[in-house]
Each structure stands twice: as structure tokens, then as C-alpha cells.
Amino acid sequence: MKTKILLPILYVVLVLVGCKKDPPIPETTEPVMPPLTHQGLNTFGCYINFPSAGASGEQGGELFVAGGANDNLDIPALSGQFDENEHYLGLQATRYLNNEIDENDNIRIRVSAIEGPGEYEIEMFGDNKLLAYRNWYGEKCDYYFDTLIQDMAKVTITYLNETENIIAGTFYMNLLNRNCAADTIMKITDGRFDFKY
């Protein structure tokens, strides 16, 4: 009778002792592409293919993830607005590259006439070019939405909740700087944002 009671207890002890925890996932300070979400997490990411550098990442470019500022800087990683009356979205995502010299770069998106999920064009405000990428205190050129490019950009709104003030979507851009380099097209791919306005 003692054997019948001891065997199940011994089995449970062996199972508990034999279970091995997975090793902890090491924390990294390297940015990672934010997932596609619709929660107002204020995330923004994409890949940038700089003309002079060529493709340098597995997705065909350099990873751009908004953020990385030290505590002394008060420019938010993702800022902007969605005007519910005008149906206008303006976003600026800032990536901090070197906090010692305040080097950062940013990407800007402007879209109007948003009525809900769907594909939208960049709002040009009647100009033939509009600043889209800026590098502060670095050596990279600025790049523009430019009417010389036929397939300039597309923003796809995947989620819009005006009750909870959340707008999310994906995008790509083909940008131009007419004075920067021989091959002046900057391609931005696999873009995504999840913004609480």
C-alpha cells in the first residue's frame, strides 16, 4: 500500500525536478522593428535605403525606429496630429543617433482626406516638393516628396478609431534630393506606425 502512495508522489517530484526553465532572453539596447499594432502605442518604424550606402539590412535598408533619446531631450519620438474635422494626419518620427552631439534624423508624413481604412497619397499643399527626411547635425542629405517621382509614396490606414483617438497604418516612400548625389532616390520601405493623437 505504501508503494502505491509513494510512486505517484515520487513521479510528481521527478517531473518537477526534471523541468528546466528556458534561459532568459537577453535584453538588448538595439532597436527592433515595432510590430503592426492598433493600440495607440506611439510606435514608428521602417527601413531606409540611402542612395550612397546601398542596401545594408536583410529587409533592404537601414532600420529606422523612432526613439533613442536620452532624458535631457524633450522632442518626442513620435509627434503629430490627426484632425478629425479636416481628416488630416501629420506625423514626425524622430530617431536619435548620437545623443552627445544631438544628432537625430526624422521622417515626416502628411495625408489629408482620410475617411477610414484605405490607401492615401501624400499631401503636397500645391508645392512640387515637400521635406520628408531630415538629418540634424549629421552628414546625410535631406530628402523630399517630389512631383518628379511618379510612385512617390503611399500611406495605407489600417485602423482609425476616433473614439479612442488611435490611427495606425503602413507606408512606403520614394524620396528625392536633386542636389545631393548622382543617384538621388531614397527608398523607405516596410513602414508602419501606431499613433495615439
C-alpha angles and dihedrals in degrees: 000000000000089000091055091054097041096050096062091044091049090048092053092048092049092049092050093046092044094053110100123200119232112253113260116266107250114244115239132198091206113107118246129201108270115239122251102267139162100204105099093253093153094236128152130177142156143146121260122204104199111205096230095045101044122207111335107165136060089255092051101267151031116305114247115193120170112242140043099130123146119235094266095067118081100189105112119235090236122023137159143091145264110211107209093197097049094030089228125150121198119176135175119189117193126199117193110218103172119010093188092068097023092245111168138148131208141198123213130204126189121181130164138188093041109171098168138297113355144087121304139182126234114266108242099182091221094299124122091226136024129187111258106158127032130179114202119207092349136102100252123107125244116251131208144206096246130188089221087077114077097200095039103154146325129204118196114198106212098175136020122174112172092181093059093030096237128142124176136173152134132256149176130200138195106199133188140207109185093196104039111078142339092263100042105171116113112196119206114191142175092024122174138170138183109192133181108203 
